[in-house]
């Protein structure tokens, strides 16, 4: 009896040890997963300086101290797992909390440092590729035509979003329209046109890393491609000024698409002109183009401008309403009046004109 009891006690101890080990393993896995998540997002960049000869473990500690990653130790393990860390370049970097580990690795591998001396280039939100090319010419002296040619023909770009650009899409006016992120850049004077374009798309990569983790799932559930989402984001950018109205206008766009109604967005017609008109006439709305959403239902072939991150968010996370119409208020507020029916829309138009 005593030997039987001892055997039972030993079995109980072994089972207990196994349970403890398994529980510990689960807890460790959950901890590791948490430590590999991005930090809470922020629009304020943080400077990180990497001295020449700094090893990857010290770089990890610098990143943790700057609030860019949660755990230097887990980041170092991640680098070993991804076989990364031996090509990081020294220099001064600007990173925003919320950037993913993969985006950090790409930034360090490519040496996307803050230039101590260089030329600043500010691309306003809603600029077209043509407007960007003209601004590059003004500030860098680079021929705008050379920039536009590179946009249309060059293919050696490294940004991840470049893979989302439709291949050989003849209907696109400018192949990379919408993919050059609007931001203030500071580059060395000897930067090439290809590098400019790539840096702008790499900036879009960084901004996408700040979105909620389910943003791609949201598009998948909608049966939507990245290119389609960016197209909608560009429409929102050109149509809306007030931040709080962007998700509402996004909802209107999706509602009209779902019902097969033409979007009838003035900005798509304005895109057909070299310079936007102060006012569109009826003859303008009859111009034949796949971009003319008065004549053609559905989305235009691609974006019509470079959308901001807030417009991209709105395109991914629209407000769910029954609105099908909106009209600009003419009271100077730059806001809109929204309607569910055409009759309500007509009333809003009349009310808007009264306040002009």
Order of alpha helices (4+ residues) and beta strands (2+ residues): alpha-beta-alpha-alpha-beta-alpha-beta-alpha-alpha-beta-alpha-alpha-alpha-alpha-alpha-alpha-beta-beta-alpha
